[in-house]
Every structure is written in structure tokens, then in C-alpha cells.
Amino acid sequence: MAKKNLKVSALKFEISTNLDKVLEVLEKLKFIEHSDVFFESRAEDWIYSEPPEQDMDKVLKELGY
């Protein structure tokens, strides 16, 4: 069984419940480019690309974790 990563779980939760804020943070930190289409997939693509722990920490900190 695969080990669960709490950071990834928290980010997936935020994407599913607070998408606008997550996109705002990802754009602010320049992890994704601004786009007016494919909102959810841009955030999901970022998390599924397995970003470094430091990048996830920055996003979670901006989200108030």
C-alpha cells in the first residue's frame, strides 16, 4: 500500500473546496501561468506533476496551514 502524503492530501482537499484561492496562490508564486480556461485542471495538473516539497510548503503556507 502506498504511503499517504498529508501535504498532497491537504492540497487536493483545497483544490476541491477552495479552487479560486488555490489558483490565486499558484499564480502568485508563479507555479502556473494565468489562464481564463481549464481552471480545475490547471491546479490538478500542478499537484499531479509531483512538485517539490518546498513548493508544496509555500502553497500551504499561503493558504494558511
MARBA-3410 file (N, C-alpha, C, O; in Angstrom, 1 decimal):
65
0.8,-1.2,0.0,0.0,0.0,0.0,0.9,1.2,0.0,1.9,1.3,0.7 ~ 0.5,2.2,-0.8,1.3,3.5,-0.9,1.1,4.3,0.4,0.1,4.4,0.9 ~ 2.2,4.9,0.7,2.2,5.8,1.9,1.5,7.1,1.5,1.7,7.7,0.5 ~ 0.6,7.6,2.4,-0.2,8.8,2.2,0.7,10.0,2.5,1.3,10.0,3.6 ~ 0.6,11.0,1.7,1.3,12.2,1.9,0.3,13.2,2.4,-0.6,13.6,1.6
0.4,13.7,3.6,-0.5,14.7,4.1,-0.5,16.0,3.4,-1.6,16.6,3.3 ~ 0.6,16.4,2.9,0.6,17.7,2.1,-0.2,17.5,0.8,-0.9,18.4,0.5 ~ 0.0,16.5,0.1,-0.7,16.2,-1.1,-2.2,16.1,-0.8,-3.0,16.7,-1.5 ~ -2.5,15.4,0.3,-4.0,15.3,0.6,-4.6,16.6,1.0,-5.7,16.9,0.5 ~ -3.8,17.5,1.7,-4.3,18.8,2.0,-4.5,19.7,0.8,-5.5,20.4,0.6
-3.6,19.6,-0.1,-3.7,20.3,-1.4,-4.8,19.9,-2.2,-5.5,20.7,-2.8 ~ -5.0,18.6,-2.3,-6.1,18.0,-3.1,-7.5,18.5,-2.5,-8.4,18.8,-3.2 ~ -7.5,18.5,-1.2,-8.7,19.0,-0.5,-9.0,20.4,-0.8,-10.1,20.8,-1.1 ~ -8.0,21.3,-0.7,-8.1,22.7,-1.0,-8.5,22.9,-2.5,-9.3,23.8,-2.8 ~ -8.0,22.1,-3.4,-8.3,22.3,-4.8,-9.8,21.9,-5.0,-10.5,22.6,-5.8
-10.3,20.9,-4.3,-11.7,20.5,-4.5,-12.7,21.5,-3.7,-13.8,21.5,-4.1 ~ -12.2,22.2,-2.7,-13.1,23.0,-1.9,-12.9,24.5,-2.0,-13.8,25.3,-1.8 ~ -11.7,24.9,-2.5,-11.3,26.3,-2.5,-10.5,26.6,-3.7,-9.4,27.2,-3.6 ~ -11.0,26.2,-4.8,-10.2,26.3,-6.1,-9.7,27.7,-6.4,-8.5,27.8,-6.8 ~ -10.6,28.7,-6.3,-10.2,30.0,-6.7,-8.9,30.5,-5.9,-8.0,31.1,-6.4
-8.9,30.3,-4.6,-7.8,30.7,-3.7,-6.5,29.9,-4.1,-5.5,30.5,-4.1 ~ -6.7,28.6,-4.4,-5.5,27.8,-4.8,-4.9,28.3,-6.1,-3.7,28.5,-6.2 ~ -5.8,28.6,-7.0,-5.3,29.2,-8.3,-4.6,30.5,-8.1,-3.6,30.8,-8.7 ~ -5.2,31.3,-7.3,-4.6,32.6,-7.0,-3.2,32.5,-6.4,-2.2,33.2,-6.8 ~ -3.0,31.6,-5.4,-1.7,31.3,-4.8,-0.7,30.7,-5.8,0.4,31.2,-5.9
-1.2,29.8,-6.6,-0.3,29.1,-7.6,0.2,30.2,-8.6,1.4,30.1,-9.0 ~ -0.7,31.1,-9.0,-0.3,32.1,-10.0,0.7,33.1,-9.3,1.6,33.6,-9.9 ~ 0.3,33.5,-8.0,1.2,34.5,-7.3,2.6,33.9,-7.1,3.6,34.7,-7.3 ~ 2.7,32.7,-6.8,4.1,32.0,-6.7,4.7,31.6,-8.0,5.8,31.1,-8.0 ~ 4.0,31.9,-9.1,4.5,31.6,-10.4,4.7,30.1,-10.7,5.6,29.7,-11.4
3.9,29.3,-10.1,4.0,27.8,-10.3,3.1,27.5,-11.5,3.4,26.4,-12.2 ~ 2.1,28.3,-11.8,1.3,28.1,-13.0,1.1,29.5,-13.7,1.2,30.5,-13.0 ~ 0.8,29.5,-15.0,0.5,30.7,-15.7,-1.0,31.0,-15.6,-1.8,30.1,-15.4 ~ -1.3,32.3,-15.6,-2.7,32.7,-15.6,-3.4,32.3,-16.9,-2.8,32.3,-18.0 ~ -4.6,31.8,-16.7,-5.4,31.4,-17.9,-6.9,31.6,-17.5,-7.3,31.5,-16.4
-7.7,31.9,-18.5,-9.1,32.1,-18.3,-9.9,30.8,-18.5,-11.1,30.8,-18.5 ~ -9.2,29.7,-18.8,-9.9,28.4,-19.1,-9.3,27.3,-18.3,-8.1,27.4,-17.8 ~ -10.0,26.2,-18.2,-9.4,24.9,-17.6,-9.0,25.2,-16.1,-7.9,24.8,-15.7 ~ -9.8,25.9,-15.4,-9.5,26.2,-14.0,-9.0,25.1,-13.2,-7.9,25.0,-12.7 ~ -9.9,24.1,-13.0,-9.5,23.0,-12.1,-8.4,22.1,-12.6,-7.6,21.7,-11.8
-8.3,21.9,-13.9,-7.3,21.0,-14.4,-5.9,21.7,-14.2,-4.9,20.9,-14.1 ~ -5.8,23.0,-14.2,-4.5,23.6,-14.0,-4.0,23.3,-12.6,-2.8,23.1,-12.5 ~ -4.8,23.4,-11.6,-4.4,23.1,-10.3,-4.1,21.6,-10.1,-3.1,21.3,-9.5 ~ -5.0,20.8,-10.7,-4.8,19.4,-10.6,-3.5,18.9,-11.3,-2.7,18.1,-10.8 ~ -3.2,19.5,-12.5,-2.0,19.2,-13.2,-0.8,19.5,-12.4,0.2,18.8,-12.3
-0.8,20.6,-11.7,0.3,21.0,-10.8,0.6,20.0,-9.7,1.7,19.6,-9.5 ~ -0.5,19.6,-9.0,-0.3,18.7,-7.9,0.1,17.3,-8.4,0.9,16.6,-7.8 ~ -0.5,16.9,-9.6,-0.1,15.5,-10.1,1.3,15.5,-10.8,1.8,14.4,-11.1 ~ 1.9,16.7,-11.0,3.2,16.7,-11.6,4.3,16.5,-10.5,5.5,16.5,-10.7 ~ 3.8,16.2,-9.3,4.7,15.9,-8.1,5.7,17.0,-7.8,6.9,16.8,-8.0
5.1,18.2,-7.4,6.0,19.3,-7.2,6.9,19.0,-6.0,6.6,18.2,-5.1 ~ 8.1,19.7,-5.9,9.0,19.5,-4.7,8.3,19.9,-3.4,7.3,20.7,-3.4 ~ 8.7,19.3,-2.3,8.2,19.5,-1.0,8.2,21.0,-0.7,7.2,21.5,-0.1 ~ 9.2,21.7,-1.1,9.4,23.1,-0.7,8.3,23.9,-1.4,7.7,24.9,-0.8 ~ 7.9,23.6,-2.7,6.8,24.3,-3.4,5.5,24.0,-2.7,4.7,24.9,-2.6
5.3,22.8,-2.3,4.0,22.5,-1.6,3.9,23.2,-0.3,2.9,23.7,0.1 ~ 5.1,23.3,0.4,5.1,24.1,1.7,4.7,25.5,1.5,4.0,26.1,2.3 ~ 5.2,26.1,0.4,4.9,27.5,0.1,3.5,27.7,-0.1,2.9,28.7,0.4 ~ 2.9,26.8,-0.9,1.4,27.0,-1.2,0.6,26.8,0.0,-0.3,27.5,0.3 ~ 0.9,25.8,0.8,0.2,25.5,2.0,0.3,26.7,3.0,-0.7,27.1,3.7
1.5,27.3,3.1,1.7,28.4,4.0,0.8,29.6,3.5,0.2,30.3,4.4 ~ 0.8,29.8,2.2,-0.1,30.9,1.7,-1.6,30.6,1.9,-2.4,31.6,2.0 ~ -1.9,29.4,2.0,-3.3,29.0,2.2,-3.7,29.0,3.7,-4.8,28.7,4.1 ~ -2.7,29.3,4.6,-3.0,29.4,6.0,-2.7,28.1,6.8,-3.2,28.0,8.0 ~ -2.0,27.2,6.3,-1.7,26.0,7.0,-0.4,26.2,7.9,0.0,25.3,8.6
END
